[in-house]
């Protein structure tokens, strides 16, 4: 049982043979591409050789049996680094130092009217980068006009801040946690549809259909 606890798994080829009284190697058996790790179990071969032949021709006068074992570790696949660009773009999410635009998202669910004047709403700011929005979410990019300000701002009042946070993170290459998209599937469908984040809309629609029970009354 070749178990190497705590060590990385490896793949190897090994050969086993018996040396007879004339120094010849017989009963060669080989196994290729065998994976060895902490959970490996190897029981050899069920029918390795004829017992009487081994006893008569391979045991020395003192009862010693010479077993020859050779193990060759298979070559590891070459290391090929992954493209870091996706991770770099995701890492720019909400980076205020490099951002040139900012969404100011108010929560319409807490809107209160006071006479003819609309009460001020709490605003959550989401800094972003126009070049990413233009490439990945043109509808969001189109909300910003020209301005001499260092940060161009655009208000959004029809999406909950927590939903917009996930939507913008998705634009930057992130993903929405399963629990969030299942709980707020309708919100994600509406927001993604409004701002043409098509893949997120389709993903939310699948989750919504799978989690919705339809009954016939």
C-alpha positions as CSV (number, residue, x, y, z in Angstrom):
1,X,0.0,0.0,0.0
2,X,2.1,2.9,-1.2
3,X,0.7,5.8,0.9
4,X,2.6,9.0,1.3
5,X,0.6,11.0,3.7
6,X,0.9,14.8,3.4
7,X,2.8,14.6,0.1
8,X,1.5,15.6,-3.4
9,X,0.1,12.8,-5.6
10,X,2.4,11.5,-8.3
11,X,1.9,9.1,-11.3
12,X,4.5,6.4,-12.0
13,X,5.2,3.2,-13.9
14,X,6.6,0.2,-12.1
15,X,7.9,-3.2,-12.9
16,X,8.2,-6.3,-10.7
17,X,10.2,-9.5,-11.5
18,X,11.6,-12.5,-9.8
19,X,15.3,-13.6,-10.1
20,X,15.8,-17.4,-10.5
21,X,18.7,-19.4,-9.4
22,X,20.5,-18.7,-12.7
23,X,20.2,-14.9,-12.2
24,X,17.6,-14.6,-14.9
25,X,14.6,-12.4,-14.3
26,X,11.3,-14.0,-14.9
27,X,7.6,-13.3,-14.1
28,X,8.0,-9.7,-15.2
29,X,4.9,-7.7,-14.6
30,X,4.4,-4.0,-15.3
31,X,1.8,-1.3,-14.4
32,X,1.8,2.0,-16.2
33,X,0.2,5.3,-15.2
34,X,-0.6,4.4,-11.7
35,X,-1.6,7.3,-9.4
36,X,0.0,7.3,-6.0
37,X,-1.4,9.6,-3.3
38,X,-2.5,9.3,0.4
39,X,-5.6,7.4,-0.6
40,X,-3.9,4.9,-3.0
41,X,-4.3,1.2,-2.4
42,X,-2.4,-1.4,-4.5
43,X,-2.8,-5.1,-4.1
44,X,-0.6,-6.3,-6.9
45,X,-1.7,-9.1,-9.2
46,X,-4.2,-11.8,-8.3
47,X,-2.4,-14.5,-10.4
48,X,1.2,-13.5,-10.4
49,X,2.9,-16.9,-11.0
50,X,2.8,-20.7,-10.4
51,X,3.6,-21.2,-6.7
52,X,5.4,-24.5,-7.2
53,X,7.6,-23.1,-10.0
54,X,8.6,-20.1,-7.8
55,X,9.4,-22.4,-4.9
56,X,11.5,-24.8,-7.0
57,X,13.3,-22.4,-9.3
58,X,13.5,-19.0,-7.6
59,X,14.1,-19.7,-3.9
60,X,17.8,-19.8,-2.9
61,X,19.0,-22.7,-0.7
62,X,18.6,-20.4,2.4
63,X,15.0,-19.6,1.4
64,X,15.7,-16.2,0.0
65,X,13.5,-14.9,-2.9
66,X,15.0,-12.1,-5.0
67,X,12.4,-9.6,-6.1
68,X,13.4,-6.9,-8.5
69,X,11.4,-3.7,-8.5
70,X,11.9,-0.7,-10.7
71,X,9.8,2.5,-10.4
72,X,9.9,5.3,-12.8
73,X,8.0,8.5,-12.1
74,X,6.0,9.7,-15.1
75,X,7.0,13.2,-16.3
76,X,4.8,16.0,-14.9
77,X,2.9,18.0,-17.6
78,X,4.6,21.3,-18.4
79,X,3.6,24.3,-16.4
80,X,1.4,26.6,-18.6
81,X,0.4,29.8,-16.8
82,X,-3.2,30.9,-17.2
83,X,-4.0,34.3,-18.8
84,X,-4.1,36.8,-15.9
85,X,-6.1,39.4,-17.6
86,X,-9.5,38.2,-16.4
87,X,-8.3,38.3,-12.8
88,X,-6.8,41.7,-13.2
89,X,-10.0,43.1,-14.6
90,X,-12.0,41.6,-11.7
91,X,-9.5,43.0,-9.3
92,X,-10.3,46.5,-10.6
93,X,-13.9,46.2,-9.3
94,X,-14.8,49.2,-7.2
95,X,-11.3,50.5,-7.3
96,X,-11.7,54.2,-6.6
97,X,-8.1,55.2,-7.4
98,X,-8.4,54.2,-11.1
99,X,-12.1,54.8,-11.6
100,X,-13.4,57.6,-13.9
101,X,-17.1,57.1,-13.5
102,X,-19.5,56.5,-10.5
103,X,-23.0,55.1,-10.2
104,X,-25.1,56.6,-7.5
105,X,-27.7,54.0,-6.7
106,X,-30.7,54.9,-4.5
107,X,-33.0,52.3,-3.0
108,X,-36.4,52.9,-4.4
109,X,-37.9,50.5,-1.8
110,X,-37.5,53.2,0.9
111,X,-38.9,56.0,-1.2
112,X,-41.2,58.3,0.9
113,X,-43.3,61.2,-0.4
114,X,-43.7,64.2,1.8
115,X,-46.4,66.3,0.2
116,X,-45.3,67.3,-3.2
117,X,-41.6,67.0,-2.4
118,X,-39.8,63.7,-2.7
119,X,-37.8,62.8,0.4
120,X,-34.1,62.3,-0.1
121,X,-33.0,58.7,-0.6
122,X,-29.9,57.0,0.8
123,X,-27.4,56.7,-2.0
124,X,-24.7,54.0,-2.5
125,X,-21.8,54.9,-4.7
126,X,-20.2,52.3,-7.1
127,X,-17.0,53.5,-8.8
128,X,-16.3,52.0,-12.2
129,X,-14.2,52.3,-15.4
130,X,-15.7,53.6,-18.6
131,X,-13.5,51.5,-20.8
132,X,-14.8,48.3,-19.1
133,X,-18.4,49.4,-19.3
134,X,-18.1,50.3,-23.0
135,X,-16.7,46.9,-23.8
136,X,-18.9,44.8,-21.5
137,X,-22.0,46.8,-20.6
138,X,-22.7,49.5,-23.2
139,X,-26.1,50.3,-21.8
140,X,-24.5,51.2,-18.4
141,X,-21.8,53.2,-20.2
142,X,-24.4,55.2,-22.1
143,X,-25.7,56.6,-18.8
144,X,-22.7,58.9,-18.5
145,X,-22.5,62.1,-20.4
146,X,-19.5,64.4,-20.9
147,X,-18.2,66.3,-18.0
148,X,-15.1,68.2,-16.9
149,X,-15.2,66.5,-13.5
150,X,-12.6,64.0,-12.6
151,X,-15.4,61.5,-11.8
152,X,-18.5,61.5,-14.0
153,X,-21.6,60.4,-12.0
154,X,-24.8,58.8,-13.1
155,X,-27.9,58.2,-10.9
156,X,-29.8,54.9,-10.8
157,X,-33.0,54.6,-8.8
158,X,-34.7,51.5,-10.3
159,X,-32.3,48.8,-9.0
160,X,-31.6,47.9,-5.4
161,X,-28.0,48.7,-4.4
162,X,-27.3,45.1,-3.3
163,X,-28.5,43.8,-6.7
164,X,-26.6,46.5,-8.6
165,X,-23.4,45.5,-6.7
166,X,-23.7,41.9,-8.0
167,X,-24.6,43.1,-11.5
168,X,-21.6,45.4,-11.7
169,X,-19.3,42.7,-10.3
170,X,-20.6,40.3,-13.0
171,X,-19.7,42.9,-15.6
172,X,-16.1,42.9,-14.2
173,X,-16.0,39.1,-14.7
174,X,-17.3,38.0,-11.3
175,X,-20.2,35.7,-10.5
176,X,-23.3,35.9,-8.4
177,X,-23.4,33.5,-5.4
178,X,-26.0,30.8,-5.9
179,X,-27.9,31.7,-2.8
180,X,-28.2,35.4,-3.8
181,X,-29.3,34.7,-7.4
182,X,-31.9,32.1,-6.1
183,X,-33.3,34.4,-3.5
184,X,-33.4,37.5,-5.8
185,X,-33.9,35.9,-9.2
186,X,-36.6,38.3,-10.3
187,X,-34.6,41.3,-9.3
188,X,-31.6,40.0,-11.3
189,X,-33.8,39.3,-14.3
190,X,-35.3,42.8,-14.3
191,X,-32.0,44.6,-13.7
192,X,-30.0,42.5,-16.2
193,X,-32.8,42.9,-18.8
194,X,-32.9,46.7,-18.3
195,X,-29.2,47.1,-18.8
196,X,-28.7,44.4,-21.4
197,X,-26.5,42.1,-19.3
198,X,-27.8,39.2,-21.3
199,X,-25.8,36.3,-19.8
200,X,-26.8,37.2,-16.3
201,X,-30.4,37.5,-17.3
202,X,-30.4,34.0,-18.8
203,X,-28.6,32.6,-15.8
204,X,-31.2,34.2,-13.5
205,X,-34.1,33.0,-15.6
206,X,-32.8,29.4,-15.4
207,X,-32.6,29.6,-11.6
208,X,-36.0,31.2,-11.4
209,X,-37.6,28.5,-13.5
210,X,-35.9,25.7,-11.5
211,X,-36.9,27.2,-8.1
212,X,-40.5,28.1,-9.0
213,X,-43.3,25.7,-8.3
214,X,-46.2,26.0,-10.7
215,X,-49.5,24.5,-9.5
216,X,-52.8,24.1,-11.4
217,X,-55.7,25.3,-9.3
